[in-house]
Structure formats: C-alpha cells, structure tokens
Amino acid sequence: MIRHTVMFRFKESASPEEISAFSNGLTEMAPKIDAIVNYEHGSDLGVNEGNFDYVVTADFADLDGYTTYRDHPEHKDVIARTSHVIADRAAVQFEWQG
Amino acid sequence: MIRHTVMFRFKESASPEEISAFSNGLTEMAPKIDAIVNYEHGSDLGVNEGNFDYVVTADFADLDGYTTYRDHPEHKDVIARTSHVIADRAAVQFEWQG
C-alpha cells in the first residue's frame, strides 16, 4: 500500500474557528474520495516541544490511488478554502506492506 | 490509539550505506519494543517536489505506550547511532480511533 503523510504548522494568526474549519473540511472530504482506504488526521497532542501542529496519514491501494486523491476536485476544494491558515508543510509518500 | 509520525531530511553528505543503516536500525529495533502496536517506515517515493526524505508512523495503545517507546533504550540506541545523517526532523503525535 501507499501511505501519504503530511504535517502542517498553522500561522500564529490562525483562529480556533479557522483550525476547526480546516479539520472539519478534511473529515467531510474523506468519504467523498473513493480512492482513500484509510484517512486519519488530528492535532498534535503537545507532548513534545517543537512539533508541527497537525498531521494527516492516508492509505491507498497503490500510487494511482494517491494521485487520484491528490488531484481530486474535493481535495483541491479543501486546500483552496483552508490553505490561508498554513504556515509550513512537510510531506512524505512511502510504500508499506498493508 | 496514539499515532506517532516523524519525518526526516537526510544531510546531502549522507551515503546510501548510512541511509540503509538508519532504515535497518529501525527495522531491527521495532520488534524489541513491546509497546509498539504497528511500526511502518520508508523512503519518500519521489512523486512530489519538496518532500522530506523518510517517514515513520508508529501506533500505540495509549500515550504511555508512546512515551515508553520514545524513552526506550533500544530507541535511544538507534538515535545515537544514526542521528548524524539527519539534517531536519518534523513530528506530530495525535489520537485516532484505531
């Protein structure tokens, strides 16, 4: 399987409402994209210093599944509506034996 | 469950042998730490520009499981042996319904 992982830091100016809209946007998007096998996301728990603020881990049967998600209009719509709260982003896609 | 996610960028000076030693160190460590429920890791597939080079996703039953792993001597040993190849690191721990 392919696992897509992406972390975000929010801008200091991002309000709790904007961060909720970001998180809710992901929750509402996931069931609309058939290529997604598993979709987990959430805020950093605050256990360690220096962490990013938010992470998504998403599993796909193969690389085509991931690129279908990446380029899907529902995904692009969430990005367009919420990317103004993002200060930094880090991502990796890797293969694993799911 | 608690999912720990951590990404790495390797130094440009890191050799393929050093990166293999890093990856193999994680593979050999995981079965020695009972608190780990799932442990997946791998190199970025190179599909997107600007990605980090490597990622670990690790699941634990609860936060105590994660901190047991974080502070475990086998984990600290891998860090001590391989951290010289790391240029940058990004991490998030989050809660999900496993």
N, CA and C atoms of all chains as a GROMACS GRO file, in nm:
protein
  588
    1MET      N    1   0.084  -0.119   0.000
    1MET     CA    2   0.000   0.000   0.000
    1MET      C    3   0.088   0.125   0.000
    2ILE      N    4   0.026   0.236  -0.034
    2ILE     CA    5   0.094   0.365  -0.030
    2ILE      C    6   0.035   0.445   0.086
    3ARG      N    7   0.123   0.494   0.172
    3ARG     CA    8   0.080   0.584   0.280
    3ARG      C    9   0.132   0.726   0.252
    4HIS      N   10   0.038   0.819   0.246
    4HIS     CA   11   0.069   0.960   0.231
    4HIS      C   12   0.067   1.022   0.370
    5THR      N   13   0.174   1.093   0.405
    5THR     CA   14   0.180   1.161   0.535
    5THR      C   15   0.212   1.307   0.511
    6VAL      N   16   0.136   1.395   0.577
    6VAL     CA   17   0.161   1.539   0.560
    6VAL      C   18   0.135   1.611   0.693
    7MET      N   19   0.230   1.695   0.730
    7MET     CA   20   0.221   1.773   0.855
    7MET      C   21   0.208   1.920   0.821
    8PHE      N   22   0.142   1.991   0.911
    8PHE     CA   23   0.122   2.135   0.892
    8PHE      C   24   0.158   2.210   1.020
    9ARG      N   25   0.212   2.330   0.999
    9ARG     CA   26   0.216   2.430   1.106
    9ARG      C   27   0.116   2.538   1.068
   10PHE      N   28   0.035   2.577   1.163
   10PHE     CA   29  -0.061   2.684   1.139
   10PHE      C   30   0.006   2.820   1.163
   11LYS      N   31  -0.044   2.920   1.093
   11LYS     CA   32   0.003   3.056   1.121
   11LYS      C   33  -0.036   3.095   1.263
   12GLU      N   34   0.046   3.179   1.326
   12GLU     CA   35   0.011   3.224   1.462
   12GLU      C   36  -0.121   3.299   1.463
   13SER      N   37  -0.154   3.358   1.348
   13SER     CA   38  -0.279   3.434   1.338
   13SER      C   39  -0.402   3.345   1.320
   14ALA      N   40  -0.382   3.215   1.298
   14ALA     CA   41  -0.497   3.126   1.273
   14ALA      C   42  -0.583   3.115   1.400
   15SER      N   43  -0.713   3.136   1.385
   15SER     CA   44  -0.805   3.129   1.499
   15SER      C   45  -0.849   2.985   1.523
   16PRO      N   46  -0.897   2.953   1.643
   16PRO     CA   47  -0.952   2.819   1.668
   16PRO      C   48  -1.062   2.783   1.568
   17GLU      N   49  -1.143   2.881   1.528
   17GLU     CA   50  -1.250   2.855   1.432
   17GLU      C   51  -1.192   2.816   1.296
   18GLU      N   52  -1.086   2.884   1.255
   18GLU     CA   53  -1.024   2.852   1.126
   18GLU      C   54  -0.961   2.712   1.130
   19ILE      N   55  -0.901   2.677   1.244
   19ILE     CA   56  -0.840   2.544   1.257
   19ILE      C   57  -0.948   2.437   1.259
   20SER      N   58  -1.060   2.463   1.324
   20SER     CA   59  -1.174   2.370   1.320
   20SER      C   60  -1.226   2.355   1.178
   21ALA      N   61  -1.234   2.464   1.104
   21ALA     CA   62  -1.282   2.456   0.966
   21ALA      C   63  -1.189   2.371   0.880
   22PHE      N   64  -1.059   2.384   0.905
   22PHE     CA   65  -0.959   2.302   0.836
   22PHE      C   66  -0.982   2.154   0.866
   23SER      N   67  -0.992   2.123   0.995
   23SER     CA   68  -1.010   1.983   1.037
   23SER      C   69  -1.143   1.926   0.988
   24ASN      N   70  -1.250   2.002   1.002
   24ASN     CA   71  -1.382   1.957   0.956
   24ASN      C   72  -1.386   1.940   0.804
   25GLY      N   73  -1.314   2.025   0.735
   25GLY     CA   74  -1.306   2.012   0.589
   25GLY      C   75  -1.246   1.879   0.548
   26LEU      N   76  -1.142   1.835   0.619
   26LEU     CA   77  -1.080   1.705   0.590
   26LEU      C   78  -1.176   1.591   0.622
   27THR      N   79  -1.244   1.602   0.737
   27THR     CA   80  -1.338   1.497   0.779
   27THR      C   81  -1.450   1.481   0.677
   28GLU      N   82  -1.498   1.593   0.627
   28GLU     CA   83  -1.610   1.588   0.530
   28GLU      C   84  -1.564   1.545   0.391
   29MET      N   85  -1.440   1.575   0.359
   29MET     CA   86  -1.387   1.538   0.226
   29MET      C   87  -1.364   1.388   0.211
   30ALA      N   88  -1.309   1.326   0.317
   30ALA     CA   89  -1.258   1.188   0.305
   30ALA      C   90  -1.359   1.090   0.246
   31PRO      N   91  -1.485   1.084   0.293
   31PRO     CA   92  -1.577   0.985   0.237
   31PRO      C   93  -1.620   1.013   0.093
   32LYS      N   94  -1.584   1.131   0.041
   32LYS     CA   95  -1.622   1.165  -0.097
   32LYS      C   96  -1.519   1.115  -0.200
   33ILE      N   97  -1.406   1.063  -0.151
   33ILE     CA   98  -1.299   1.022  -0.243
   33ILE      C   99  -1.279   0.871  -0.228
   34ASP      N  100  -1.326   0.796  -0.329
   34ASP     CA  101  -1.327   0.650  -0.320
   34ASP      C  102  -1.187   0.589  -0.310
   35ALA      N  103  -1.088   0.658  -0.362
   35ALA     CA  104  -0.952   0.601  -0.364
   35ALA      C  105  -0.893   0.588  -0.224
   36ILE      N  106  -0.949   0.659  -0.126
   36ILE     CA  107  -0.897   0.656   0.011
   36ILE      C  108  -0.935   0.525   0.079
   37VAL      N  109  -0.837   0.453   0.131
   37VAL     CA  110  -0.862   0.329   0.207
   37VAL      C  111  -0.872   0.361   0.356
   38ASN      N  112  -0.778   0.437   0.408
   38ASN     CA  113  -0.782   0.484   0.547
   38ASN      C  114  -0.745   0.632   0.548
   39TYR      N  115  -0.810   0.708   0.634
   39TYR     CA  116  -0.781   0.852   0.643
   39TYR      C  117  -0.788   0.893   0.789
   40GLU      N  118  -0.671   0.921   0.848
   40GLU     CA  119  -0.663   0.961   0.988
   40GLU      C  120  -0.597   1.098   0.994
   41HIS      N  121  -0.647   1.184   1.081
   41HIS     CA  122  -0.586   1.316   1.094
   41HIS      C  123  -0.617   1.373   1.231
   42GLY      N  124  -0.530   1.462   1.277
   42GLY     CA  125  -0.555   1.520   1.408
   42GLY      C  126  -0.448   1.618   1.450
   43SER      N  127  -0.478   1.687   1.559
   43SER     CA  128  -0.388   1.788   1.615
   43SER      C  129  -0.280   1.723   1.700
   44ASP      N  130  -0.164   1.785   1.699
   44ASP     CA  131  -0.056   1.740   1.785
   44ASP      C  132  -0.098   1.744   1.931
   45LEU      N  133  -0.060   1.641   2.006
   45LEU     CA  134  -0.104   1.628   2.145
   45LEU      C  135  -0.028   1.717   2.242
   46GLY      N  136   0.081   1.780   2.197
   46GLY     CA  137   0.154   1.871   2.284
   46GLY      C  138   0.248   1.801   2.383
   47VAL      N  139   0.283   1.677   2.352
   47VAL     CA  140   0.372   1.601   2.442
   47VAL      C  141   0.517   1.645   2.428
   48ASN      N  142   0.556   1.684   2.306
   48ASN     CA  143   0.695   1.718   2.279
   48ASN      C  144   0.707   1.861   2.226
   49GLU      N  145   0.817   1.927   2.261
   49GLU     CA  146   0.847   2.060   2.211
   49GLU      C  147   0.884   2.056   2.062
   50GLY      N  148   0.849   2.161   1.990
   50GLY     CA  149   0.899   2.178   1.854
   50GLY      C  150   0.821   2.102   1.748
   51ASN      N  151   0.717   2.032   1.786
   51ASN     CA  152   0.638   1.957   1.688
   51ASN      C  153   0.563   2.049   1.592
   52PHE      N  154   0.524   1.992   1.477
   52PHE     CA  155   0.426   2.055   1.391
   52PHE      C  156   0.289   2.051   1.463
   53ASP      N  157   0.189   2.118   1.404
   53ASP     CA  158   0.060   2.133   1.472
   53ASP      C  159  -0.044   2.028   1.435
   54TYR      N  160  -0.032   1.969   1.315
   54TYR     CA  161  -0.141   1.886   1.264
   54TYR      C  162  -0.081   1.785   1.167
   55VAL      N  163  -0.144   1.667   1.158
   55VAL     CA  164  -0.095   1.566   1.064
   55VAL      C  165  -0.211   1.490   1.001
   56VAL      N  166  -0.189   1.449   0.877
   56VAL     CA  167  -0.279   1.357   0.805
   56VAL      C  168  -0.198   1.234   0.767
   57THR      N  169  -0.253   1.114   0.792
   57THR     CA  170  -0.198   0.991   0.732
   57THR      C  171  -0.311   0.927   0.653
   58ALA      N  172  -0.283   0.897   0.526
   58ALA     CA  173  -0.386   0.844   0.437
   58ALA      C  174  -0.330   0.728   0.358
   59ASP      N  175  -0.406   0.617   0.352
   59ASP     CA  176  -0.360   0.497   0.283
   59ASP      C  177  -0.437   0.476   0.154
   60PHE      N  178  -0.363   0.426   0.054
   60PHE     CA  179  -0.418   0.400  -0.080
   60PHE      C  180  -0.367   0.264  -0.127
   61ALA      N  181  -0.446   0.200  -0.212
   61ALA     CA  182  -0.406   0.067  -0.260
   61ALA      C  183  -0.278   0.074  -0.343
   62ASP      N  184  -0.261   0.183  -0.415
   62ASP     CA  185  -0.142   0.197  -0.500
   62ASP      C  186  -0.119   0.346  -0.529
   63LEU      N  187  -0.014   0.373  -0.605
   63LEU     CA  188   0.025   0.512  -0.631
   63LEU      C  189  -0.083   0.585  -0.711
   64ASP      N  190  -0.151   0.514  -0.801
   64ASP     CA  191  -0.262   0.577  -0.875
   64ASP      C  192  -0.370   0.625  -0.779
   65GLY      N  193  -0.396   0.547  -0.674
   65GLY     CA  194  -0.494   0.589  -0.574
   65GLY      C  195  -0.453   0.718  -0.507
   66TYR      N  196  -0.325   0.727  -0.472
   66TYR     CA  197  -0.276   0.851  -0.410
   66TYR      C  198  -0.289   0.970  -0.504
   67THR      N  199  -0.247   0.955  -0.629
   67THR     CA  200  -0.252   1.070  -0.720
   67THR      C  201  -0.397   1.107  -0.754
   68THR      N  202  -0.486   1.007  -0.756
   68THR     CA  203  -0.629   1.038  -0.774
   68THR      C  204  -0.678   1.129  -0.662
   69TYR      N  205  -0.639   1.095  -0.537
   69TYR     CA  206  -0.672   1.178  -0.421
   69TYR      C  207  -0.608   1.317  -0.432
   70ARG      N  208  -0.479   1.318  -0.460
   70ARG     CA  209  -0.405   1.446  -0.464
   70ARG      C  210  -0.468   1.543  -0.562
   71ASP      N  211  -0.513   1.491  -0.675
   71ASP     CA  212  -0.564   1.577  -0.781
   71ASP      C  213  -0.716   1.586  -0.784
   72HIS      N  214  -0.783   1.528  -0.684
   72HIS     CA  215  -0.930   1.522  -0.682
   72HIS      C  216  -0.990   1.660  -0.654
   73PRO      N  217  -1.096   1.696  -0.725
   73PRO     CA  218  -1.158   1.829  -0.703
   73PRO      C  219  -1.200   1.853  -0.558
   74GLU      N  220  -1.248   1.750  -0.487
   74GLU     CA  221  -1.288   1.769  -0.347
   74GLU      C  222  -1.167   1.803  -0.260
   75HIS      N  223  -1.052   1.743  -0.289
   75HIS     CA  224  -0.929   1.772  -0.217
   75HIS      C  225  -0.881   1.914  -0.248
   76LYS      N  226  -0.884   1.947  -0.376
   76LYS     CA  227  -0.840   2.080  -0.416
   76LYS      C  228  -0.931   2.188  -0.357
   77ASP      N  229  -1.057   2.154  -0.341
   77ASP     CA  230  -1.152   2.250  -0.283
   77ASP      C  231  -1.118   2.277  -0.135
   78VAL      N  232  -1.086   2.172  -0.059
   78VAL     CA  233  -1.047   2.191   0.082
   78VAL      C  234  -0.919   2.275   0.090
   79ILE      N  235  -0.822   2.244   0.004
   79ILE     CA  236  -0.698   2.321   0.003
   79ILE      C  237  -0.727   2.469  -0.025
   80ALA      N  238  -0.810   2.494  -0.125
   80ALA     CA  239  -0.840   2.633  -0.164
   80ALA      C  240  -0.908   2.709  -0.049
   81ARG      N  241  -0.994   2.637   0.028
   81ARG     CA  242  -1.070   2.705   0.133
   81ARG      C  243  -0.989   2.724   0.261
   82THR      N  244  -0.885   2.643   0.283
   82THR     CA  245  -0.819   2.642   0.415
   82THR      C  246  -0.670   2.673   0.412
   83SER      N  247  -0.606   2.681   0.295
   83SER     CA  248  -0.461   2.692   0.294
   83SER      C  249  -0.411   2.825   0.350
   84HIS      N  250  -0.501   2.924   0.364
   84HIS     CA  251  -0.456   3.053   0.418
   84HIS      C  252  -0.415   3.044   0.565
   85VAL      N  253  -0.448   2.935   0.634
   85VAL     CA  254  -0.407   2.921   0.776
   85VAL      C  255  -0.275   2.845   0.790
   86ILE      N  256  -0.218   2.796   0.677
   86ILE     CA  257  -0.097   2.711   0.682
   86ILE      C  258   0.029   2.795   0.670
   87ALA      N  259   0.121   2.779   0.767
   87ALA     CA  260   0.249   2.849   0.763
   87ALA      C  261   0.359   2.760   0.706
   88ASP      N  262   0.351   2.630   0.731
   88ASP     CA  263   0.456   2.538   0.686
   88ASP      C  264   0.395   2.400   0.668
   89ARG      N  265   0.457   2.321   0.579
   89ARG     CA  266   0.405   2.191   0.539
   89ARG      C  267   0.522   2.097   0.518
   90ALA      N  268   0.507   1.970   0.558
   90ALA     CA  269   0.610   1.868   0.534
   90ALA      C  270   0.539   1.741   0.493
   91ALA      N  271   0.587   1.674   0.390
   91ALA     CA  272   0.516   1.557   0.338
   91ALA      C  273   0.611   1.447   0.295
   92VAL      N  274   0.563   1.324   0.306
   92VAL     CA  275   0.631   1.204   0.252
   92VAL      C  276   0.523   1.107   0.204
   93GLN      N  277   0.545   1.044   0.089
   93GLN     CA  278   0.467   0.928   0.047
   93GLN      C  279   0.561   0.808   0.046
   94PHE      N  280   0.515   0.697   0.106
   94PHE     CA  281   0.602   0.578   0.109
   94PHE      C  282   0.519   0.452   0.091
   95GLU      N  283   0.590   0.344   0.058
   95GLU     CA  284   0.526   0.215   0.035
   95GLU      C  285   0.539   0.130   0.161
   96TRP      N  286   0.432   0.060   0.196
   96TRP     CA  287   0.438  -0.031   0.311
   96TRP      C  288   0.352  -0.155   0.283
   97GLN      N  289   0.372  -0.257   0.361
   97GLN     CA  290   0.302  -0.384   0.343
   97GLN      C  291   0.175  -0.382   0.426
   98GLY      N  292   0.069  -0.328   0.372
   98GLY     CA  293  -0.055  -0.310   0.449
   98GLY      C  294  -0.134  -0.440   0.462
   99MET      N  295  -0.632   0.521   1.987
   99MET     CA  296  -0.490   0.489   1.979
   99MET      C  297  -0.410   0.618   1.957
  100ILE      N  298  -0.281   0.607   1.982
  100ILE     CA  299  -0.190   0.719   1.957
  100ILE      C  300  -0.104   0.684   1.837
  101ARG      N  301  -0.099   0.774   1.740
  101ARG     CA  302  -0.008   0.757   1.626
  101ARG      C  303   0.101   0.862   1.633
  102HIS      N  304   0.223   0.814   1.634
  102HIS     CA  305   0.342   0.899   1.630
  102HIS      C  306   0.389   0.905   1.485
  103THR      N  307   0.408   1.026   1.435
  103THR     CA  308   0.458   1.043   1.297
  103THR      C  309   0.581   1.131   1.302
  104VAL      N  310   0.685   1.089   1.232
  104VAL     CA  311   0.808   1.170   1.230
  104VAL      C  312   0.873   1.158   1.092
  105MET      N  313   0.911   1.274   1.038
  105MET     CA  314   0.976   1.281   0.906
  105MET      C  315   1.119   1.330   0.923
  106PHE      N  316   1.203   1.288   0.830
  106PHE     CA  317   1.343   1.328   0.833
  106PHE      C  318   1.388   1.375   0.695
  107ARG      N  319   1.477   1.474   0.698
  107ARG     CA  320   1.558   1.504   0.579
  107ARG      C  321   1.700   1.458   0.612
  108PHE      N  322   1.760   1.387   0.519
  108PHE     CA  323   1.898   1.346   0.539
  108PHE      C  324   1.993   1.457   0.493
  109LYS      N  325   2.110   1.459   0.556
  109LYS     CA  326   2.214   1.551   0.508
  109LYS      C  327   2.254   1.514   0.366
  110GLU      N  328   2.293   1.614   0.286
  110GLU     CA  329   2.337   1.584   0.149
  110GLU      C  330   2.459   1.493   0.150
  111SER      N  331   2.535   1.498   0.260
  111SER     CA  332   2.655   1.415   0.270
  111SER      C  333   2.624   1.271   0.309
  112ALA      N  334   2.499   1.240   0.342
  112ALA     CA  335   2.465   1.104   0.386
  112ALA      C  336   2.480   1.005   0.271
  113SER      N  337   2.552   0.898   0.293
  113SER     CA  338   2.575   0.798   0.188
  113SER      C  339   2.459   0.698   0.184
  114PRO      N  340   2.440   0.628   0.072
  114PRO     CA  341   2.339   0.522   0.068
  114PRO      C  342   2.357   0.419   0.179
  115GLU      N  343   2.481   0.390   0.213
  115GLU     CA  344   2.508   0.292   0.319
  115GLU      C  345   2.461   0.346   0.455
  116GLU      N  346   2.481   0.474   0.480
  116GLU     CA  347   2.437   0.534   0.606
  116GLU      C  348   2.284   0.537   0.614
  117ILE      N  349   2.220   0.564   0.501
  117ILE     CA  350   2.073   0.567   0.499
  117ILE      C  351   2.018   0.426   0.518
  118SER      N  352   2.084   0.326   0.458
  118SER     CA  353   2.043   0.187   0.483
  118SER      C  354   2.061   0.149   0.629
  119ALA      N  355   2.169   0.194   0.691
  119ALA     CA  356   2.193   0.162   0.832
  119ALA      C  357   2.084   0.226   0.919
  120PHE      N  358   2.042   0.345   0.883
  120PHE     CA  359   1.933   0.413   0.954
  120PHE      C  360   1.805   0.331   0.942
  121SER      N  361   1.769   0.294   0.820
  121SER     CA  362   1.645   0.218   0.796
  121SER      C  363   1.651   0.080   0.862
  122ASN      N  364   1.763   0.012   0.846
  122ASN     CA  365   1.776  -0.121   0.907
  122ASN      C  366   1.774  -0.114   1.059
  123GLY      N  367   1.829  -0.007   1.114
  123GLY     CA  368   1.826   0.012   1.259
  123GLY      C  369   1.683   0.020   1.311
  124LEU      N  370   1.596   0.089   1.237
  124LEU     CA  371   1.455   0.098   1.277
  124LEU      C  372   1.386  -0.038   1.265
  125THR      N  373   1.414  -0.109   1.155
  125THR     CA  374   1.353  -0.241   1.133
  125THR      C  375   1.391  -0.338   1.245
  126GLU      N  376   1.517  -0.332   1.286
  126GLU     CA  377   1.565  -0.424   1.390
  126GLU      C  378   1.517  -0.383   1.529
  127MET      N  379   1.498  -0.253   1.549
  127MET     CA  380   1.453  -0.204   1.680
  127MET      C  381   1.307  -0.240   1.710
  128ALA      N  382   1.220  -0.227   1.609
  128ALA     CA  383   1.075  -0.233   1.634
  128ALA      C  384   1.030  -0.357   1.712
  129PRO      N  385   1.073  -0.478   1.674
  129PRO     CA  386   1.024  -0.596   1.748
  129PRO      C  387   1.078  -0.606   1.891
  130LYS      N  388   1.174  -0.522   1.927
  130LYS     CA  389   1.231  -0.527   2.063
  130LYS      C  390   1.154  -0.441   2.161
  131ILE      N  391   1.055  -0.362   2.110
  131ILE     CA  392   0.981  -0.270   2.198
  131ILE      C  393   0.834  -0.311   2.200
  132ASP      N  394   0.794  -0.372   2.311
  132ASP     CA  395   0.660  -0.432   2.320
  132ASP      C  396   0.548  -0.330   2.308
  133ALA      N  397   0.573  -0.205   2.343
  133ALA     CA  398   0.468  -0.103   2.341
  133ALA      C  399   0.420  -0.071   2.199
  134ILE      N  400   0.501  -0.107   2.099
  134ILE     CA  401   0.467  -0.076   1.959
  134ILE      C  402   0.357  -0.171   1.911
  135VAL      N  403   0.248  -0.114   1.859
  135VAL     CA  404   0.140  -0.194   1.800
  135VAL      C  405   0.161  -0.209   1.650
  136ASN      N  406   0.190  -0.099   1.582
  136ASN     CA  407   0.224  -0.101   1.439
  136ASN      C  408   0.344  -0.010   1.418
  137TYR      N  409   0.433  -0.050   1.330
  137TYR     CA  410   0.551   0.033   1.302
  137TYR      C  411   0.580   0.025   1.153
  138GLU      N  412   0.556   0.135   1.081
  138GLU     CA  413   0.578   0.141   0.937
  138GLU      C  414   0.677   0.254   0.910
  139HIS      N  415   0.767   0.232   0.818
  139HIS     CA  416   0.864   0.338   0.786
  139HIS      C  417   0.917   0.316   0.645
  140GLY      N  418   0.960   0.424   0.582
  140GLY     CA  419   1.014   0.411   0.448
  140GLY      C  420   1.056   0.542   0.388
  141SER      N  421   1.122   0.528   0.273
  141SER     CA  422   1.174   0.643   0.200
  141SER      C  423   1.065   0.706   0.115
  142ASP      N  424   1.075   0.836   0.099
  142ASP     CA  425   0.983   0.907   0.011
  142ASP      C  426   0.994   0.852  -0.132
  143LEU      N  427   0.879   0.838  -0.197
  143LEU     CA  428   0.873   0.777  -0.330
  143LEU      C  429   0.916   0.871  -0.442
  144GLY      N  430   0.932   0.999  -0.412
  144GLY     CA  431   0.980   1.091  -0.515
  144GLY      C  432   0.873   1.139  -0.612
  145VAL      N  433   0.747   1.126  -0.570
  145VAL     CA  434   0.635   1.166  -0.657
  145VAL      C  435   0.618   1.318  -0.660
  146ASN      N  436   0.648   1.383  -0.547
  146ASN     CA  437   0.626   1.527  -0.535
  146ASN      C  438   0.755   1.601  -0.500
  147GLU      N  439   0.768   1.721  -0.550
  147GLU     CA  440   0.882   1.807  -0.518
  147GLU      C  441   0.876   1.855  -0.373
  148GLY      N  442   0.991   1.873  -0.311
  148GLY     CA  443   0.997   1.940  -0.182
  148GLY      C  444   0.968   1.853  -0.062
  149ASN      N  445   0.943   1.727  -0.085
  149ASN     CA  446   0.913   1.637   0.027
  149ASN      C  447   1.033   1.615   0.118
  150PHE      N  448   1.006   1.571   0.241
  150PHE     CA  449   1.110   1.516   0.326
  150PHE      C  450   1.154   1.381   0.266
  151ASP      N  451   1.261   1.322   0.323
  151ASP     CA  452   1.322   1.202   0.263
  151ASP      C  453   1.269   1.071   0.321
  152TYR      N  454   1.220   1.073   0.446
  152TYR     CA  455   1.191   0.947   0.515
  152TYR      C  456   1.083   0.974   0.619
  153VAL      N  457   1.001   0.872   0.647
  153VAL     CA  458   0.896   0.889   0.748
  153VAL      C  459   0.879   0.761   0.829
  154VAL      N  460   0.841   0.779   0.954
  154VAL     CA  461   0.799   0.670   1.043
  154VAL      C  462   0.657   0.700   1.089
  155THR      N  463   0.568   0.598   1.083
  155THR     CA  464   0.439   0.608   1.151
  155THR      C  465   0.431   0.489   1.247
  156ALA      N  466   0.402   0.518   1.373
  156ALA     CA  467   0.403   0.414   1.476
  156ALA      C  468   0.279   0.430   1.564
  157ASP      N  469   0.210   0.318   1.588
  157ASP     CA  470   0.087   0.320   1.667
  157ASP      C  471   0.108   0.257   1.804
  158PHE      N  472   0.040   0.316   1.903
  158PHE     CA  473   0.049   0.271   2.042
  158PHE      C  474  -0.092   0.271   2.101
  159ALA      N  475  -0.114   0.184   2.198
  159ALA     CA  476  -0.247   0.175   2.258
  159ALA      C  477  -0.286   0.303   2.330
  160ASP      N  478  -0.187   0.371   2.386
  160ASP     CA  479  -0.214   0.494   2.461
  160ASP      C  480  -0.086   0.578   2.470
  161LEU      N  481  -0.098   0.693   2.534
  161LEU     CA  482   0.016   0.784   2.541
  161LEU      C  483   0.132   0.724   2.620
  162ASP      N  484   0.103   0.645   2.723
  162ASP     CA  485   0.210   0.577   2.796
  162ASP      C  486   0.290   0.486   2.703
  163GLY      N  487   0.219   0.419   2.612
  163GLY     CA  488   0.289   0.333   2.515
  163GLY      C  489   0.385   0.414   2.431
  164TYR      N  490   0.340   0.531   2.386
  164TYR     CA  491   0.428   0.616   2.305
  164TYR      C  492   0.550   0.661   2.385
  165THR      N  493   0.529   0.709   2.508
  165THR     CA  494   0.644   0.760   2.584
  165THR      C  495   0.739   0.647   2.624
  166THR      N  496   0.683   0.527   2.644
  166THR     CA  497   0.770   0.411   2.670
  166THR      C  498   0.863   0.388   2.551
  167TYR      N  499   0.807   0.397   2.431
  167TYR     CA  500   0.887   0.384   2.308
  167TYR      C  501   0.989   0.498   2.298
  168ARG      N  502   0.941   0.621   2.316
  168ARG     CA  503   1.028   0.738   2.298
  168ARG      C  504   1.151   0.729   2.387
  169ASP      N  505   1.129   0.681   2.509
  169ASP     CA  506   1.237   0.681   2.608
  169ASP      C  507   1.306   0.544   2.621
  170HIS      N  508   1.271   0.450   2.533
  170HIS     CA  509   1.323   0.314   2.544
  170HIS      C  510   1.472   0.310   2.506
  171PRO      N  511   1.554   0.235   2.579
  171PRO     CA  512   1.698   0.227   2.547
  171PRO      C  513   1.726   0.180   2.404
  172GLU      N  514   1.644   0.089   2.351
  172GLU     CA  515   1.667   0.043   2.212
  172GLU      C  516   1.643   0.156   2.112
  173HIS      N  517   1.544   0.241   2.141
  173HIS     CA  518   1.516   0.356   2.054
  173HIS      C  519   1.630   0.458   2.066
  174LYS      N  520   1.670   0.485   2.188
  174LYS     CA  521   1.779   0.582   2.208
  174LYS      C  522   1.909   0.534   2.145
  175ASP      N  523   1.927   0.403   2.142
  175ASP     CA  524   2.047   0.346   2.081
  175ASP      C  525   2.047   0.371   1.929
  176VAL      N  526   1.932   0.350   1.865
  176VAL     CA  527   1.923   0.376   1.720
  176VAL      C  528   1.948   0.524   1.692
  177ILE      N  529   1.888   0.611   1.773
  177ILE     CA  530   1.909   0.756   1.755
  177ILE      C  531   2.058   0.790   1.768
  178ALA      N  532   2.122   0.734   1.871
  178ALA     CA  533   2.264   0.766   1.894
  178ALA      C  534   2.351   0.720   1.778
  179ARG      N  535   2.313   0.607   1.717
  179ARG     CA  536   2.397   0.551   1.610
  179ARG      C  537   2.373   0.616   1.475
  180THR      N  538   2.255   0.678   1.455
  180THR     CA  539   2.219   0.722   1.320
  180THR      C  540   2.188   0.871   1.306
  181SER      N  541   2.179   0.944   1.416
  181SER     CA  542   2.131   1.083   1.405
  181SER      C  543   2.229   1.174   1.331
  182HIS      N  544   2.353   1.128   1.312
  182HIS     CA  545   2.450   1.212   1.240
  182HIS      C  546   2.412   1.230   1.092
  183VAL      N  547   2.320   1.149   1.039
  183VAL     CA  548   2.279   1.164   0.898
  183VAL      C  549   2.157   1.254   0.882
  184ILE      N  550   2.099   1.300   0.994
  184ILE     CA  551   1.973   1.377   0.990
  184ILE      C  552   2.001   1.527   0.982
  185ALA      N  553   1.942   1.592   0.882
  185ALA     CA  554   1.954   1.738   0.869
  185ALA      C  555   1.834   1.810   0.927
  186ASP      N  556   1.717   1.749   0.917
  186ASP     CA  557   1.595   1.814   0.964
  186ASP      C  558   1.494   1.706   1.004
  187ARG      N  559   1.404   1.744   1.095
  187ARG     CA  560   1.309   1.650   1.154
  187ARG      C  561   1.178   1.723   1.178
  188ALA      N  562   1.065   1.654   1.154
  188ALA     CA  563   0.932   1.711   1.181
  188ALA      C  564   0.847   1.601   1.242
  189ALA      N  565   0.774   1.632   1.351
  189ALA     CA  566   0.700   1.527   1.421
  189ALA      C  567   0.564   1.576   1.469
  190VAL      N  568   0.470   1.483   1.476
  190VAL     CA  569   0.338   1.504   1.538
  190VAL      C  570   0.296   1.374   1.605
  191GLN      N  571   0.240   1.383   1.724
  191GLN     CA  572   0.168   1.271   1.786
  191GLN      C  573   0.022   1.311   1.793
  192PHE      N  574  -0.068   1.219   1.752
  192PHE     CA  575  -0.211   1.251   1.756
  192PHE      C  576  -0.293   1.128   1.794
  193GLU      N  577  -0.416   1.155   1.833
  193GLU     CA  578  -0.506   1.048   1.875
  193GLU      C  579  -0.600   1.012   1.761
  194TRP      N  580  -0.623   0.883   1.742
  194TRP     CA  581  -0.718   0.839   1.638
  194TRP      C  582  -0.794   0.717   1.688
  195GLN      N  583  -0.903   0.687   1.621
  195GLN     CA  584  -0.988   0.575   1.659
  195GLN      C  585  -0.943   0.451   1.584
  196GLY      N  586  -0.845   0.380   1.640
  196GLY     CA  587  -0.786   0.264   1.570
  196GLY      C  588  -0.876   0.141   1.583
   0.00000   0.00000   0.00000
